[in-house]
């Protein structure tokens, strides 16, 4: 949860500073040193997913050495990737999120369920926190948090 909260704060700090989302921004050399341009449509998709963390570093909002290359993203507390990306309808869901989301891979099923119960509705396929499959299956989950 600390990682999610930190990323949410960084995401909105960038928006407050540049009036566009990191990765999705289409401003020349903003933040300084940026060479990748998104399409500024408000949806972080395609290569914008990888450019997002580079934008946050170049804007001096987060620490790190993200290059904007594919799969160059932070690692979550369970050793797998974290991304911020536009999610329509996540796998296993009954309705669309249609939002930029923090997405974390390989979250233990019981941890994912506890987070969902504590902060949302406790169901993997509804609400603003979702998982890619039911919590009754004891497999690691991909968890989606609507921004």
C-alpha positions in Angstrom: 0.0 0.0 0.0 2.9 2.4 0.7 4.2 1.8 -2.8 0.7 2.5 -4.3 0.3 5.7 -2.2 3.8 7.0 -3.2 3.1 6.4 -6.9 -0.2 8.0 -6.7 1.3 11.1 -5.1 4.1 11.2 -7.7 1.6 10.8 -10.6 -0.5 13.7 -9.4 2.5 15.9 -8.5 3.6 15.6 -12.1 0.1 16.5 -13.3 0.0 19.5 -11.0 3.4 20.7 -12.4 2.9 20.0 -16.1 -0.9 19.8 -16.5 -0.4 16.5 -18.3 0.1 12.9 -17.1 3.6 11.5 -17.0 4.3 9.3 -20.0 1.3 10.7 -21.8 2.7 14.3 -22.0 3.6 15.7 -25.4 5.7 18.7 -24.4 9.1 19.2 -26.0 11.9 18.9 -23.5 9.5 18.9 -20.5 10.5 17.6 -18.2 14.0 18.8 -19.0 15.9 16.1 -20.8 12.8 14.2 -22.0 13.0 12.9 -25.6 9.8 10.8 -25.6 6.4 12.4 -26.5 3.1 10.8 -25.6 -0.2 11.9 -27.3 -1.7 13.8 -24.3 -5.0 12.0 -24.6 -5.2 11.3 -20.8 -4.7 7.5 -21.3 -1.3 6.0 -20.5 -1.0 3.3 -23.1 1.6 1.7 -25.4 5.1 3.1 -25.0 3.8 5.7 -22.6 3.7 3.0 -19.9 7.5 2.8 -20.1 8.1 6.6 -20.5 6.1 7.4 -17.4 8.8 6.5 -14.8 11.4 8.3 -16.8 9.3 11.4 -16.8 8.9 11.2 -13.0 12.7 10.9 -12.6 13.4 13.7 -15.0 10.9 15.9 -13.2 12.8 15.1 -9.9 9.6 13.7 -8.4 11.0 10.2 -7.8 14.4 8.7 -7.5 15.7 6.1 -9.9 17.4 5.6 -13.2 14.5 4.7 -15.5 15.4 5.0 -19.2 12.0 4.7 -20.8 12.9 1.4 -22.3 10.3 -1.4 -22.4 9.8 -3.1 -19.0 12.1 -0.6 -17.2 9.7 -0.1 -14.3 9.9 -0.4 -10.5 9.6 -3.7 -8.7 6.9 -4.2 -6.0 7.5 -5.6 -2.5 6.9 -9.1 -3.9 9.6 -8.9 -6.6 7.6 -8.2 -9.7 6.6 -5.2 -11.8 4.6 -2.1 -11.1 3.1 -0.1 -13.9 0.7 2.8 -14.3 -1.4 2.2 -17.4 -4.9 2.7 -18.9 -7.1 -0.3 -18.1 -10.4 -0.8 -19.9 -11.9 -4.0 -18.5 -9.4 -6.0 -16.5 -9.3 -9.8 -16.9 -11.8 -11.4 -14.5 -13.9 -8.3 -14.1 -17.5 -7.7 -14.8 -17.3 -4.0 -15.8 -14.8 -1.6 -17.2 -12.5 0.5 -15.0 -11.9 2.8 -18.0 -9.1 4.6 -16.1 -5.4 5.0 -15.6 -4.6 2.4 -12.9 -1.6 1.4 -10.8 -1.1 -2.3 -11.7 1.0 -4.6 -9.6 2.0 -8.2 -10.7 2.5 -11.3 -8.5 0.6 -10.1 -5.4 -0.1 -13.1 -3.2 -3.8 -14.0 -3.3 -4.4 -13.4 0.4 -2.7 -10.0 0.4 -4.7 -8.9 -2.7 -7.9 -10.0 -1.0 -7.0 -8.2 2.3 -6.2 -5.0 0.4 -9.5 -5.2 -1.5 -11.5 -5.9 1.7 -9.8 -3.1 3.6 -9.9 -0.4 1.0 -12.8 -1.4 -1.4 -15.6 -3.9 -1.7 -13.7 -7.2 -1.2 -14.7 -8.6 -4.6 -12.0 -9.2 -7.2 -14.3 -8.2 -10.1 -16.0 -5.0 -9.0 -15.1 -1.7 -7.3 -12.0 0.5 -7.8 -9.6 -2.3 -6.7 -9.7 -5.5 -8.8 -7.7 -8.6 -9.4 -7.3 -10.8 -12.5 -9.0 -13.8 -10.9 -11.1 -14.8 -7.8 -9.4 -14.7 -4.4 -10.5 -18.3 -3.8 -7.8 -19.5 -6.2 -4.5 -19.5 -4.4 -2.4 -18.1 -7.3 -0.7 -14.7 -7.3 -2.8 -11.9 -8.7 -2.4 -8.9 -10.8 -4.0 -6.1 -8.9 -5.5 -3.0 -10.5 -6.1 0.3 -8.5 -8.1 2.9 -10.3 -6.4 6.3 -10.1 
